[in-house]
Amino acid sequence: MAVFTSSAFALRRKMIVEALKKCGAVNEKTAKTLADAGVENPEQFMGSVEMMIASGVIHKTKDGRYYTD
């Protein structure tokens, strides 16, 4: 089961990063909400998003938008 969880997280991580890059959310000025970036059902994956923020994969602005660098 842990392999599936890791694989699911890796896939979700890739999808979020690609969505942010595709819409140009690459710095604080161009940051977008996950919904605006085209991430489907972002509220279901906030645990994954928080882990991505903690590891520096993505960043969150004070007003709740996200970007990757």
N, C-alpha and C positions, 0 to 999 in steps of 0.2 A: 504494500500500500504506500509506503514512503516513496518508492520510485515514481508512482503515479502522481503523487503530490508534488514532488520535485519537478517532474516533467510538466505538469499543469502550470506550476509557478513559472517555469522557464518560458513556456509558450505565452502566458499572459504578460510576462515581463517584455518579451520581444514585441508583442502586439502593441503594448502601451508606448514603448520607446519609438516604434515605427510610426505610430499615429501622431505622436508629438513632433517628430522630425518632418513628417509629410505636411503638416499644417504650419510649419515654420516656428514652432514653439521651442526655440533654441537658446533663449536667454530670458531674464526677468521681464524685459520690456515686451517681448513677443509671446509670453506665457499664455496658455489657454486653459479653460476648464477641461476636464477629461471628456465631458459630453461634447463640448465644442470641437475637440480634437477628433471626435468620431469614435471614441471608445464606447462600446455598447455595455450597458448596465454597469457603469463604474462603481456604483454604490455596493455591488455584490463583492467587490474585490478590494475593499479599502484596507484589509489586512495586508494584502500583497503590495498595495501602493505604499503603505507605511514602511514596509520592509525595504522597498526600493528607495524611498527617501532616506531611511537610516543608513543604507549602504552607499548613497551618493549617486545612484543610477539616474534618478530624477530629482527635481527640486520643487519645492512648494513655496509660492509667494505668500505674503501676509494676507492677501485677499482671496486665497484659496485656488489660485491657478497653478498650473504645472508647466515645467519645461525640462528639457534634457540638453546636455552639452556634448 
